[in-house]
Amino acid sequence: MKKIVKLLGIAFILFLIYFVYTSYPKLDLISGFSAKSIASGHFIDHRKQEIIEKGDNDIDLISLAKNKINDSEKFATASVFGLKERKAIYREGLGATLIDATFDVSRPFETPKRFKLNSNLTYPYGNVEPKDTVFEDVDYKKLGNAIANAFDKKGEKIKRTRSIVVLYKGKLLTEKYDSDFNKNSKLLGWSMTKSITGTLFGILQKQGKIDIMKPAPIKEWQKDERAIITVNDLLHMNSGLEWDEHYDKICDATTMLFQSSDMGKVQLEKRAQFPPNLHWNYSSGTTNLLSKILRSQFKTHQEYLDFWYSSLIDKIGMNSMIVETDMAGNFVGSSYGWATTRDWAKFGQLYLNKGKWNGEQIFDETWAKYVATPTNTSNGNYGAQFWLNAGKKFPDTPKDMYYASGFQGQMIAILPTQNLVIVRIGLKDDSEFDFNGLLSGIVGSLKKSK
C-alpha cells in the first residue's frame, strides 16, 4: 500500500512539473483571451456568457477558463484553476480592453464622434431595408445549395458558419444566419480589421497627408538600418522586421494581443532581420504599428479616434462597427473590429466600386488596384493588407479575387469580374472549412451570358 501511495505521489509530482513547464506560462494568455472575448461578446453584441463560452471560447485550453461578468461595472474576469486572473473592461465607444494592474480605470477617456447618415437609399448604400430583387442571370437553386452547404445541420459543429451575406451588382442577393445570430448581430472580424486599417492610409494619401513610399515616420528608427523601411513596406508585410506569429504557442502575436499595453510598440521595437522588400512575413504587430503611425499623423488623440469613423466607417454607413483600443488608446487595427455581416459587406462593396460611395470618391481608384497587386515576396498570396487569389489558393475561384481574412475563417471576398461581394463569418478557418467550394458554388450560380 505504501509503495502504491509513493508511486502516486511521484506521478503527481511529475504531473505538476509537466504542467508548470508546458502550461503554466500559457495561463496568462488563456485567461486574457477568455476575459477579453467574454467582455467584447457580452457588452458589444449582448450575448449571454454561455453562448460565448460554447462558441467563441470553444478552443483548446481557452475552454479551461472560468469566467465572470459584472454587468453593473461593465467588466469581465477569467482565470484558470483560480490562477492568473485577468480583467477586461468595457467602455462605450471604445469596446472592451484587456487591462493590467497599472491601468487607472477612473481615468477620463475620449471616445470617437459618431454620425449616421439620414438616407432614403436602400441597403447597402443607405438605411432602408432592401426589397427582394430577382436577377435573371442567377440560378437560385445552385445559389441556395452553395449557401446551405456552408452551414451545419442541427446539432453539428463541423462547418461552424455563423453568417453569409452576398452582394451582386450592388444589391443584396442573399443572406443566411445560424441560430443565435441575425442581421443585427455584431461579429468579430479578427484580421479583416487589417484591411480597414490599411484603407485609412489610402484615404490619407488621397488627401495628400502622407506619402506611403517615404520612410515610416518613426523617430526610434532614424539612426539604424530600419530607417529605410517605408509605409509601403509595412502595408505589404515585407519590412524585414523580426516577428513570430503562430497561435499554437506563446509568440510575439499572442504576447502583444494579451499582455501588451501599447500594441504598436511591440513591432516598433523589433530588430531588422532582413532588408525591406526581400522577405514576406505576416505580422499583426506590423498592422498595429501602422495604427500607431496613423495616430502620429494627427495633432490630438481625439482627431485620431474620429478619423477612423468620419473618413471611412461611418462615411459608408458601417454604423454598427466598433474598433477596440488597447490600454494606450491605440486602435487594435490588427484584430479587434466588430460589425454586422451586412456592414462588413459594405466595406467589400466600397472596394468593388474602386473607392466610390454614393458619388463620393473615398480613396483613389488606383488604391484598389494597389492593394490587390501581389507583393513580390508573397507568391501571389498577399497585396497591401489584403489577401489575394493570384496564387490560386482557391483553385476553382477567379484569380482576380482578393479578400480580407481573419482568424477562424472570417472573409470578405471581392470578385471584380463577377461584380460580387461574399462575406462569411464563422469559427472554422480554411484548413477545416471549404472556402473553395463556397466561393465557386456562388460564382457557379451566375449564368454565363450567351
Phi, psi and omega per residue, in radians:
M1 nan -0.785 3.137
K2 -1.074 -0.645 -3.129
K3 -1.133 -0.694 3.124
I4 -1.134 -0.776 3.121
V5 -1.061 -0.737 3.138
K6 -1.094 -0.749 3.133
L7 -1.136 -0.694 3.097
L8 -1.119 -0.684 3.105
G9 -1.099 -0.753 3.113
I10 -1.113 -0.734 3.137
A11 -1.089 -0.697 3.136
F12 -1.146 -0.745 3.123
I13 -1.089 -0.743 3.113
L14 -1.096 -0.676 3.095
F15 -1.098 -0.761 3.129
L16 -1.079 -0.741 3.119
I17 -1.072 -0.778 3.134
Y18 -1.101 -0.759 -3.129
F19 -1.090 -0.839 -3.119
V20 -1.067 -0.706 -3.083
Y21 -1.253 -0.713 -3.009
T22 -1.705 -0.614 -2.967
S23 -1.988 -0.565 -3.042
Y24 -0.991 -0.735 3.120
P25 -1.068 -0.391 -3.113
K26 -1.490 -0.238 -3.016
L27 -1.040 -0.673 3.141
D28 -1.100 -0.667 3.117
L29 -1.254 -0.699 3.140
I30 -1.084 -0.889 -3.123
S31 -1.194 -0.562 3.096
G32 -1.151 -0.828 3.091
F33 -1.008 -0.819 -3.043
S34 -1.159 -0.803 -3.141
A35 -1.066 -0.772 -3.140
K36 -1.131 -0.777 -3.133
S37 -1.100 -0.761 3.137
I38 -1.123 -0.806 -3.111
A39 -1.105 -0.795 -3.120
S40 -1.142 -0.891 -3.101
G41 -1.074 -0.654 -3.085
H42 -1.341 -0.824 -3.025
F43 -1.521 -0.465 3.111
I44 -1.511 -0.802 -3.074
D45 -1.882 0.045 3.067
H46 1.033 0.612 3.092
R47 -1.456 2.621 3.046
K48 -1.289 2.647 -3.095
Q49 -0.975 -0.750 -3.073
E50 -1.162 -0.534 3.103
I51 -1.196 -0.700 3.110
I52 -1.157 -0.749 -3.115
E53 -1.144 -0.617 -3.136
K54 -1.441 -0.232 -3.110
G55 -1.973 -1.538 -3.066
D56 -1.002 -0.628 -3.078
N57 -1.664 0.144 3.111
D58 -1.437 1.181 -3.095
I59 -2.296 2.526 3.097
D60 -0.856 2.355 -3.125
L61 1.290 -0.771 -3.133
I62 -1.046 -0.590 -3.126
S63 -1.197 -0.169 3.085
L64 -1.291 -0.356 -3.037
A65 -1.223 2.491 3.007
K66 -1.792 2.196 -2.991
N67 -2.003 2.607 3.061
K68 -2.396 2.484 3.103
I69 -2.036 2.325 3.022
N70 -1.934 1.745 -3.068
D71 -1.221 -0.632 -3.079
S72 -1.195 -0.653 -3.135
E73 -1.780 0.012 3.039
K74 0.992 1.105 2.999
F75 -2.646 2.863 3.078
A76 -2.312 2.569 3.073
T77 -2.196 2.737 3.091
A78 -2.585 2.558 3.066
S79 -2.594 2.873 3.116
V80 -2.108 2.004 -3.078
F81 0.958 0.589 -3.135
G82 1.362 0.077 -3.091
L83 -1.857 2.687 2.995
K84 0.921 0.922 3.127
E85 -1.159 2.365 3.085
R86 -2.156 2.736 -3.063
K87 -2.310 2.378 3.047
A88 -2.177 2.226 -3.121
I89 -1.797 2.647 3.095
Y90 -1.936 2.294 3.057
R91 -2.232 2.206 -3.106
E92 -0.969 2.247 -3.141
G93 1.629 -0.370 -3.117
L94 -2.036 -0.220 -3.128
G95 1.383 -2.714 -3.105
A96 -1.695 2.460 3.132
T97 -2.283 2.233 3.060
L98 -1.328 2.175 -3.048
I99 -2.081 2.887 3.028
D100 -2.136 -3.030 -3.033
A101 -1.173 -0.308 -3.111
T102 -1.438 -0.199 -3.028
F103 -1.447 2.254 3.139
D104 -1.588 1.800 -3.071
V105 -1.229 -0.281 3.139
S106 -1.523 -0.103 -3.098
R107 -1.188 2.321 3.088
P108 -1.072 2.623 -3.128
F109 -2.408 2.625 3.101
E110 -1.599 2.621 3.104
T111 -2.242 2.678 3.141
P112 -1.152 2.489 2.996
K113 -1.368 2.259 -3.116
R114 -1.962 2.658 3.049
F115 -2.518 2.664 -3.134
K116 -2.208 2.171 -3.126
L117 -1.249 2.356 3.020
N118 -1.539 1.765 -3.049
S119 -2.244 2.407 3.069
N120 -1.676 0.219 3.078
L121 -1.398 2.659 3.112
T122 -1.420 2.799 3.060
Y123 -1.006 2.434 0.206
P124 -1.585 -0.095 -3.026
Y125 -1.520 -0.217 3.134
G126 -2.506 -2.842 -3.036
N127 -1.818 -0.018 -3.108
V128 -1.406 2.356 -3.135
E129 -1.040 2.268 -3.090
P130 -1.206 2.530 3.041
K131 -1.507 2.710 3.101
D132 -1.086 2.218 3.102
T133 -2.016 2.219 3.121
V134 -1.784 2.064 3.113
F135 -1.671 2.250 -3.129
E136 -1.209 -0.396 -3.086
D137 -1.691 0.369 3.110
V138 -2.067 2.257 3.018
D139 -1.542 1.740 -2.999
Y140 -1.212 -0.438 3.081
K141 -1.190 -0.805 3.099
K142 -1.102 -0.727 3.127
L143 -1.072 -0.823 -3.140
G144 -1.054 -0.699 3.116
N145 -1.147 -0.724 -3.136
A146 -1.089 -0.726 3.141
I147 -1.235 -0.818 -3.113
A148 -1.044 -0.652 -3.117
N149 -1.186 -0.253 -3.128
A150 -1.505 -0.164 -3.087
F151 -1.907 2.642 3.065
D152 -1.267 2.620 2.927
K153 -1.337 2.842 -3.086
K154 -0.951 2.235 3.115
G155 1.589 -0.212 -3.135
E156 -1.483 2.724 3.018
K157 -2.422 1.042 -3.067
I158 -1.920 -1.003 -3.079
K159 -1.541 -0.620 3.010
R160 0.957 0.612 3.029
T161 -1.314 2.335 3.115
R162 -1.721 -0.627 -3.097
S163 -2.798 2.649 3.014
I164 -2.433 2.330 3.016
V165 -2.248 2.320 3.111
V166 -2.158 2.191 3.027
L167 -1.862 2.400 3.128
Y168 -2.362 2.183 -3.117
K169 0.947 0.653 3.074
G170 1.357 0.250 3.129
K171 -2.297 2.738 3.111
L172 -1.238 2.033 3.122
L173 -1.527 -0.827 3.135
T174 -2.842 2.782 3.032
E175 -2.668 2.639 3.127
K176 -2.639 2.509 -3.109
Y177 -2.289 2.525 3.049
D178 -1.337 2.924 3.095
S179 -1.038 2.591 -3.098
D180 1.404 -0.067 -3.125
F181 -2.325 2.699 3.140
N182 -2.690 -3.008 -3.057
K183 -1.127 -0.307 3.139
N184 -1.698 -0.062 -3.119
S185 -1.222 2.262 3.071
K186 -1.581 2.155 -3.013
L187 -2.141 2.486 -3.089
L188 -1.289 2.244 3.141
G189 -1.590 -0.128 -3.043
W190 0.827 -2.164 -3.001
S191 -1.305 -0.032 2.938
M192 -1.061 -0.422 3.107
T193 -1.084 -0.478 3.094
K194 -0.992 -0.680 -3.120
S195 -1.201 -0.571 3.020
I196 -1.093 -0.851 -3.120
T197 -1.035 -0.822 -3.141
G198 -1.068 -0.662 -3.119
T199 -1.065 -0.578 -3.134
L200 -1.082 -0.523 3.066
F201 -1.233 -0.591 3.054
G202 -1.125 -0.649 3.112
I203 -1.207 -0.787 3.097
L204 -1.062 -0.685 3.140
Q205 -1.156 -0.711 3.097
K206 -1.067 -0.625 3.130
Q207 -1.361 -0.055 3.126
G208 1.288 0.402 -3.059
K209 -1.764 -0.102 3.106
I210 -2.690 2.602 3.025
D211 -2.055 1.863 -3.028
I212 -1.213 -0.244 3.138
M213 -1.474 -0.127 3.109
K214 -1.564 2.780 3.111
P215 -0.942 2.513 3.139
A216 -1.040 2.383 -3.104
P217 -1.360 1.252 -3.113
I218 -2.188 1.895 -3.025
K219 -1.113 -0.525 -3.120
E220 -1.152 -0.269 -3.099
W221 -1.712 -0.128 -2.904
Q222 -1.189 -0.301 -3.083
K223 -1.979 0.289 3.078
D224 -2.423 -3.008 -3.026
E225 -1.142 -0.252 3.136
R226 -1.357 -0.154 -3.087
A227 -1.057 -0.419 -3.092
I228 -1.577 -0.076 -3.141
I229 -1.205 2.199 -3.130
T230 -1.690 2.884 3.025
V231 -1.072 -0.642 3.080
N232 -1.009 -0.735 3.089
D233 -1.070 -0.744 -3.129
L234 -1.156 -0.744 3.128
L235 -1.065 -0.558 -3.116
H236 -1.604 0.028 3.140
M237 1.073 0.519 3.079
N238 -2.231 0.739 3.123
S239 -1.267 -0.395 -3.072
G240 1.522 0.019 -3.135
L241 -1.252 2.552 3.097
E242 -1.114 2.388 3.084
W243 -2.960 2.437 3.113
D244 -2.162 2.113 -3.115
E245 -2.346 1.560 3.074
H246 -2.422 1.931 -2.933
Y247 -1.369 0.043 3.072
D248 -1.545 0.123 -3.129
K249 -2.683 2.997 3.015
I250 -1.232 2.174 -3.081
C251 -2.574 -3.123 -3.137
D252 -1.003 -0.723 -3.074
A253 -1.156 -0.801 -3.121
T254 -1.221 -0.646 3.083
T255 -1.088 -0.741 3.129
M256 -1.091 -0.894 -3.028
L257 -1.217 -0.519 -2.991
F258 -2.126 0.035 3.130
Q259 -2.429 0.000 -3.053
S260 -1.890 2.413 3.115
S261 -1.454 -0.534 -3.135
D262 -2.195 1.651 -2.950
M263 -1.192 -0.596 3.128
G264 -1.154 -0.437 -3.106
K265 -1.229 -0.447 -3.085
V266 -1.090 -0.861 3.110
Q267 -1.240 -0.633 -3.139
L268 -0.960 -0.628 -3.056
E269 -1.534 -0.031 3.133
K270 -1.351 2.584 -3.141
R271 -1.376 2.852 3.039
A272 -1.406 2.085 -3.130
Q273 -1.631 -0.522 3.112
F274 -2.425 2.762 2.978
P275 -1.108 2.613 3.140
P276 -1.104 2.647 3.071
N277 1.244 0.316 3.115
L278 -2.096 -0.329 -3.037
H279 -2.489 2.131 3.122
W280 -1.585 2.341 3.127
N281 -2.594 2.001 -3.114
Y282 -1.132 2.246 -3.031
S283 -2.548 1.988 3.001
S284 -1.169 -0.495 3.085
G285 -1.079 -0.664 3.119
T286 -1.084 -0.746 -3.132
T287 -1.174 -0.638 3.073
N288 -1.234 -0.499 2.996
L289 -1.167 -0.693 3.062
L290 -1.059 -0.687 3.076
S291 -1.079 -0.689 3.114
K292 -1.166 -0.671 3.078
I293 -1.121 -0.726 3.072
L294 -0.977 -0.766 -3.135
R295 -1.049 -0.624 -3.109
S296 -1.220 -0.230 -3.127
Q297 -1.456 -0.056 -3.097
F298 -2.093 2.621 -3.100
K299 -1.250 -0.578 -3.090
T300 -2.242 2.779 3.080
H301 -1.132 -0.623 3.136
Q302 -1.075 -0.717 3.127
E303 -1.106 -0.696 3.098
Y304 -1.097 -0.814 3.127
L305 -1.061 -0.765 -3.080
D306 -1.191 -0.633 -3.018
F307 -1.000 -0.747 -3.107
W308 -0.994 -0.669 -3.064
Y309 -1.556 -0.781 -3.064
S310 -1.228 -0.549 -3.065
S311 -1.599 -0.349 -3.058
L312 -2.439 -1.150 -2.918
I313 -1.072 -0.995 3.122
D314 -1.346 -0.423 3.134
K315 -1.030 -0.639 3.141
I316 -1.823 0.252 3.033
G317 1.370 0.397 3.046
M318 -1.444 1.010 -2.974
N319 -1.209 -0.309 3.094
S320 -1.354 -0.281 -2.953
M321 -1.270 2.498 2.964
I322 -2.450 2.290 3.049
V323 -1.874 2.175 -3.032
E324 -1.455 2.746 -3.091
T325 -1.952 2.806 3.026
D326 -1.576 -3.063 -3.092
M327 -1.124 -0.459 -3.125
A328 -1.473 -0.044 3.117
G329 1.559 0.172 3.083
N330 -1.534 2.433 3.005
F331 -1.122 2.335 3.097
V332 -1.426 1.363 -3.013
G333 -1.203 -0.178 3.125
S334 -1.403 -0.483 -2.790
S335 -2.622 -0.434 -2.850
Y336 -1.938 0.943 3.027
G337 -1.824 2.277 3.134
W338 -2.061 2.448 3.071
A339 -2.898 2.874 3.001
T340 -1.212 2.767 3.128
T341 -1.091 -0.646 3.088
R342 -1.066 -0.718 -3.139
D343 -1.241 -0.640 3.023
W344 -1.016 -0.659 3.141
A345 -1.157 -0.573 3.090
K346 -1.024 -0.692 3.131
F347 -1.087 -0.734 3.076
G348 -1.102 -0.689 3.131
Q349 -1.129 -0.622 3.089
L350 -1.003 -0.744 3.117
Y351 -1.271 -0.620 3.070
L352 -1.068 -0.569 3.109
N353 -1.473 0.086 -3.110
K354 0.972 0.717 3.016
G355 1.623 -0.048 -3.105
K356 -1.668 2.368 -3.140
W357 -2.460 2.045 -3.133
N358 0.856 0.767 3.065
G359 1.532 -0.151 -3.126
E360 -1.852 2.347 3.111
Q361 -1.513 1.832 -3.075
I362 -1.295 -0.785 2.983
F363 -2.379 2.807 -3.091
D364 -1.074 2.584 3.095
E365 -0.961 -0.614 -3.104
T366 -1.137 -0.379 3.140
W367 -1.161 -0.679 3.115
A368 -1.074 -0.679 3.087
K369 -1.201 -0.670 -3.125
Y370 -1.053 -0.853 -3.074
V371 -1.214 -0.418 -3.085
A372 -1.694 0.130 3.096
T373 -1.661 2.206 -3.073
P374 -1.081 2.378 2.941
T375 -1.235 2.572 -3.017
N376 -1.184 -0.103 -3.053
T377 -1.943 0.146 -2.998
S378 -2.035 0.180 -3.133
N379 0.991 0.605 3.094
G380 1.362 0.197 -3.057
N381 -1.743 -0.234 -3.040
Y382 -2.510 2.486 3.061
G383 -1.941 -2.060 3.121
A384 -2.055 1.642 -3.096
Q385 1.111 0.321 3.000
F386 -2.325 2.587 3.001
W387 -1.561 2.697 -3.079
L388 -2.221 2.715 3.017
N389 -1.804 0.271 -3.141
A390 -1.061 -0.523 3.088
G391 -1.513 0.110 3.102
K392 1.015 0.786 3.014
K393 -1.019 -0.697 3.064
F394 -1.829 1.658 -2.909
P395 -1.108 -0.474 -3.096
D396 -1.750 0.278 -3.110
T397 -2.023 2.526 -3.085
P398 -0.909 2.470 -3.069
K399 -1.180 -0.466 -3.094
D400 -1.499 0.051 3.071
M401 -1.158 2.406 2.953
Y402 -2.325 2.802 -2.938
Y403 -2.754 2.608 2.923
A404 -1.504 2.430 -3.031
S405 -2.417 2.498 -3.134
G406 -2.404 2.819 3.091
F407 -0.805 2.448 3.124
Q408 1.184 0.388 2.970
G409 1.508 0.580 3.001
Q410 -1.405 2.435 -3.121
M411 -2.653 2.361 2.870
I412 -2.049 1.820 -3.111
A413 -1.673 2.268 -3.136
I414 -1.978 2.057 -3.088
L415 -2.077 1.582 -3.028
P416 -1.039 -0.780 -3.083
T417 -1.104 -0.642 -3.114
Q418 -1.578 -0.094 -3.117
N419 1.028 0.744 -3.056
L420 -2.114 2.551 2.878
V421 -2.206 2.212 -3.126
I422 -2.167 2.137 3.118
V423 -2.023 2.253 3.044
R424 -2.218 2.226 3.078
I425 -2.057 2.365 -3.118
G426 -2.978 -2.795 -3.074
L427 -2.236 0.281 3.076
K428 -2.312 2.318 -3.125
D429 -1.563 -3.016 -3.004
D430 -1.270 -0.097 3.024
S431 -1.396 -0.302 -3.101
E432 -2.186 -0.299 -3.131
F433 -1.978 2.440 -3.064
D434 -1.479 1.393 3.094
F435 -1.154 -0.670 3.134
N436 -1.017 -0.722 3.124
G437 -1.179 -0.738 3.131
L438 -1.107 -0.900 -3.074
L439 -1.124 -0.832 -3.123
S440 -1.180 -0.535 3.097
G441 -1.162 -0.718 3.117
I442 -1.206 -0.792 3.101
V443 -1.057 -0.692 -3.132
G444 -1.186 -0.265 3.109
S445 -1.408 -0.172 3.101
L446 -1.494 2.157 -3.120
K447 -1.303 2.299 3.125
K448 -1.263 2.353 3.131
S449 -1.206 2.466 -3.095
K450 -1.487 nan nan
